[in-house]
Amino acid sequence: MTKNPPEKETIQPLFDAIAPVYDFLNHFLSFGIDTYWRNQIISTLLLTPNDIILDAACGTGALSHRLLKKYSHVPFSLTGVDFSEKMIDHAMKTIHDKRATFIQGDVETLPFEELTFHHVMIAFGVRNLENLSKGLHEMYRVLKKEGTIHILEFSVPPNGLWRRLFHFYFHKILPPLGKWISGHSHAYTYLPKSVEHFLPLKEFTALLTNTGFHSVTIHAMTGGVCTLYVAQK
Ligand SMILES: C[S@@+](CC[C@H](N)C(=O)[O-])C[C@H]1O[C@@H](n2cnc3c(N)ncnc32)[C@H](O)[C@@H]1O
């Protein structure tokens, strides 16, 4: 299991605090590459009319926004869930699309019936779950039979030189920059720690399989800085 899993009591106020600057900082600190990563996860989601989608740990709704934009003429329904009230407020204020609903809730105890969704997507969320196994079981439970899960998460690059550069940027550049812009002292020291404490690729894949998912595909992006997992119920 994840080393030193994050505690909800610490994480929830942290995300509440950075919600107003979250989108800007995402683009700025990733040099805009986050848009490419989000487009990649969206491209794996084969939407058909009237599908029901869950955006788990949706934050400000950045991923939902891209999906709604890509399928602007397709009827489907989307629910975004996040336990940070400020993130949900931001999503509701910025996304005005009748197909989308945003609610405050916990991914580890999802407020939905089983077999509700055709697809579940979660971007940069699994690393933040206090009980990862519980969260994965919940997302599995609410998926319809043969539904798919699409997971985007940071990972540690396997290549030595690239990994050293990644460590340098994540530990030395990103925390002071993040602190300076967000005014929050812990958020951007938490980010590199949480990435390093997250399960290595093989262990995370095994956890997906143990949860019940099959046909897991893995796609490393940007030299392994970010990994996209797609699996089926
Ligand atoms: C790094 S942000 C990612 C947000 C968004 N998915 C994106 O792509 O920008 C992680 C989000 O996970 C949420 N989160 C963490 N643990 C959660 C939980 N147990 N239930 C619901 N949301 C959670 C946080 O509030 C935060 O908004």
The ligand as a Gaussian input file, in Angstrom:
#p B3LYP/6-31G(d) Opt

LIG

0 1
 C       -4.498000      17.235000      -7.491000
 S       -6.202000      17.550000      -7.377000
 C       -6.814000      16.985000      -8.945000
 C       -8.071000      17.675000      -9.348000
 C       -8.578000      17.385000     -10.744000
 N       -8.928000      16.003000     -10.922000
 C       -7.592000      17.805000     -11.811000
 O       -7.308000      17.014000     -12.701000
 O       -7.131000      18.942000     -11.774000
 C       -6.725000      16.288000      -6.294000
 C       -8.167000      16.447000      -5.841000
 O       -8.539000      15.271000      -5.112000
 C       -9.471000      15.668000      -4.125000
 N       -9.565000      14.573000      -3.164000
 C       -8.572000      13.990000      -2.457000
 N       -9.049000      12.975000      -1.726000
 C      -10.386000      12.907000      -1.961000
 C      -11.432000      12.074000      -1.511000
 N      -11.211000      11.096000      -0.625000
 N      -12.667000      12.271000      -2.004000
 C      -12.913000      13.273000      -2.881000
 N      -11.970000      14.116000      -3.348000
 C      -10.709000      13.922000      -2.897000
 C       -8.903000      16.992000      -3.614000
 O       -9.836000      17.766000      -2.949000
 C       -8.417000      17.633000      -4.927000
 O       -9.375000      18.468000      -5.491000

